[in-house]
Amino acid sequence: MSDYHEDVKLLDEKTKDCARALNSLKEEVEAVDWYHQRMSASKNENLIKILKHNRDEEIEHACMMIEWLRRNMDGWDEQLKTFLFKNEPITEIEDEMEEECDSLKIGNLK
């Protein structure tokens, strides 16, 4: 099975690296979910500590991959700056962006 949706011969190295990073991110997030579920299901405190440690390591790996994507794939930097580390509800941030976009469009029509 290929990680590519297009003919790999048509893809440049940067696109291949981005695909590698995105697939790795998916794997890391999936591992976070598995460890988190196992923690929630276990009653053994020692096992829970190990699972938590493993989950947190996977979160670290996912964050490292997101940072790589931010630096290397168009769109990530702008979106992360827009949505991360904000206090207002996430959907309100998007609504505000859409309102700003709409007001700019209207302004350009005048």
C-alpha atoms as one frame of an Amber mdcrd trajectory, in Angstrom:
protein
   0.000   0.000   0.000   1.306   3.421  -0.922   1.222   6.577   1.176   0.670
   8.549  -2.006  -2.571   9.321  -3.820  -0.729  10.439  -6.945   1.888   8.720
  -9.069   5.011   8.936  -6.873   7.134   9.669  -9.962   5.256  12.955 -10.363
   5.975  14.140  -6.799   8.956  16.276  -5.827  11.033  15.487  -2.735   9.416
  18.229  -0.635   5.961  16.778  -1.319   7.223  13.301  -0.417   8.719  14.630
   2.823   5.423  16.342   3.668   3.590  13.061   3.056   6.066  11.293   5.338
   5.525  13.893   8.035   1.727  13.820   7.730   1.662  10.031   7.896   3.963
  10.082  10.901   1.707  12.650  12.581  -1.316  10.396  12.011   0.576   7.481
  13.576   1.654   9.534  16.594  -1.872  10.817  17.228  -3.244   7.296  16.911
  -0.690   6.094  19.475  -1.714   8.922  21.840  -5.311   7.711  21.575  -4.389
   4.070  22.229  -2.313   4.864  25.316  -4.963   7.251  26.623  -7.699   4.638
  26.261  -5.545   2.011  27.987  -4.882   4.430  30.858  -8.583   5.093  31.245
  -9.440   1.396  31.243  -6.744   0.190  33.652  -7.137  -0.029  37.403  -3.432
  -0.763  37.994  -1.689   2.420  39.158   1.794   1.248  38.115   0.583   0.370
  34.629  -1.270   3.680  34.388   1.968   5.557  35.178   3.803   3.749  32.373
   0.958   4.260  29.918   0.795   7.962  30.812   4.537   8.283  30.238   4.206
   6.558  26.858   1.206   8.699  25.892   3.068  11.881  26.794   6.068  10.766
  24.706   3.759  10.292  21.720   2.296  13.771  22.296   5.842  15.131  22.236
   6.517  13.353  18.952   3.270  14.681  17.443   4.157  18.235  18.490   7.610
  17.897  16.961   6.032  16.749  13.702   3.557  19.650  13.734   6.454  22.055
  14.176   8.261  20.456  11.238   5.112  20.869   9.145   4.781  24.490  10.282
   8.281  25.183   9.027   8.080  23.186   5.816   4.522  22.986   4.426   2.468
  25.938   3.240  -0.580  26.797   5.328   0.475  25.363   8.666   2.189  28.468
  10.042  -0.757  30.748   9.355  -3.360  28.343  10.749  -1.372  27.515  13.870
  -0.851  31.210  14.592  -4.574  31.746  14.161  -5.870  28.954  16.377  -3.238
  27.965  18.948  -2.893  29.438  22.414  -6.084  31.474  22.216  -8.667  31.711
  24.983 -11.814  32.396  22.983 -13.898  29.459  21.735 -12.276  27.875  18.697
 -15.285  28.240  16.445 -15.539  31.933  17.303 -12.008  32.448  16.011 -13.051
  30.988  12.677 -16.274  33.033  12.654 -14.252  36.209  13.276 -11.910  35.320
  10.413 -14.833  34.765   8.060 -16.416  38.078   9.109 -13.127  39.896   8.461
 -12.870  38.214   5.075 -16.439  39.165   4.199 -15.907  42.793   5.239 -12.764
  42.970   3.106 -14.662  41.595   0.111 -17.434  44.134   0.574 -14.865  46.908
   0.971 -13.218  45.912  -2.305 -16.507  46.163  -4.167 -16.915  49.878  -3.402
